């Protein structure tokens, strides 16, 4: 079983390996991740799904201006997909959102990413917004959201 924990510098290599397998960046993955880490805002969090000290899943959380919590860069290494680790990360995101008083959780993906679209639906997210050119020219995004359940 995976444990969900905060990102540590030692996770960088595993994160790059995951990005190389899940995205088309290949050799650029380390540079892209470094650039994204440098852009983290105060209050952003990175969570890791860890199995036996190996980081196999990653999620960046950012608080939006409207006080919603954005799941940004949710990636699970292909060798560990379809085993529930992405869902465990989203469960952590829900707990963080609740603790921060966020009313809803959102996540975005490219309109062509059918795996992620299915994953969001399976986890209770609904289509909220279409964003033109979000990932670059003619690379549109879909944004999904899910109400954060209140637990007294």
N, C-alpha and C positions, 0 to 999 in steps of 0.2 A: 504494500500500500504506500502511496505517495504521501509525503508530508508537504504542506504548503508553508513556505517561509519567505522572509524578505531576501531580496537579491543581495549578493555579496560580490566583491570584485573577482573572486575566484570562479564565478559563474560565467564570466565573459566568454571563455573558450567554448563552453557548451552552448551558450546563446548563439554564438557565431555559427557553430556546426548546425544548429537547428535552422537558422535563417538560410544557410547555404542549401539546405534540403527542402525548405518550404517555399522559398521565393526564388526569383530568377536572378538574384544578385550574384550568386556564385562567389567569385573572389573579391567582390566589392562588399560582401556582408560585414566584414570587420570595420571597414570605413563607414558604412551606413549606420551600423550600431553605435560606433563611437560618436558620430554626428548627432544621433538621436539622444544618446546619454548626455551630451553636452547641452542639449536644448531642454532638459528636464527643468520644470519650474518648481519653485518651493512648494512643497506639499504633494508633489507627484510621488507615486510609489511604484516599485517594481516587485512583483511577487513571483515565486518560483515553485514549480512542482518538482519535488526532489525524491528520487528513489535511490536508496543506498549511497548517498552523497553524490549522485549524478543528477544534475539539473536537466530535466527533460521537457519542461514546459515553462512558458514565460508570459507575463502579463504586465503591461504598464497601465496604471490608473492615474487619471488627471481629473481634477475638479474643474468643471466648467463655470463660466461667469454666472450662469443661471442656477448654480448650486447643484446641478446634476453631476453624476460621476461618469466619466467616459472610460470605457475599456479600450485601450489603445495598444496595438501590437500584441495581440493574443496569438501565441504560437506554441504548438506542441510538436516535438520531433516526430517525423513520420513513423518511426519504429514503435511509437507509443500512442498513436492516434487511435480513436475508436475504443479506448479503454476507460474512458471517464475522467481523464486528467484535465481536459479542457473544462469540463463541467465543474470539477473541484475548484479550479481557478475562478470560475464565475461565481460559485458559492462564496468564495472568499471576497470577491468584488461586492457581492450583495451585503455581506457583513460590514465591510468597510463603508459602503454607501450609507447603511443604516447608522453606523457610528458617527458619520459626518453629517447626518440629518438630510441626506439627499433624498428627494422624492422619487427619482428614477435613475436607472442605470442605462447607459447607451453604448452602442458599439457600431462601428462602421466597417464596410468592406467594399471591394470593387464589385461592380454590377455583374461581372463575369465569374465571381468566385462562388460557384454553386455549393461547394462543400461548406463554406462559412455561412452562406444564406440558410442552408438546411440546419446547420448546427445552432444558429441563433433561434430559429423557429422551434427547434426541439427543446431549447432552454427557456422558452416563454417570451422571447422578444418579438415585437411586432414592427413592421415597417413604419417608419416615422417620417423620413425625409429622403429626397433624392438630391444629391449635391453634384452639380456639374463641374467637371475638370478638377475634382478634389485631389486626385493623384497625378495631375499633369494634364496636358492638352488631350482632350477626348478620352480621359480616363476618369469616368464618373464613379461616384460612390453611392451606396445605399446606407442610410443610417437607421438603426433599429433601436427600440427602447423597451424597457420593462419597468413596471412600477416596483419600487422597493417596498416589500411588505413591512408593515409596522409591527414591531414586537415590543410590548411594554415591559 
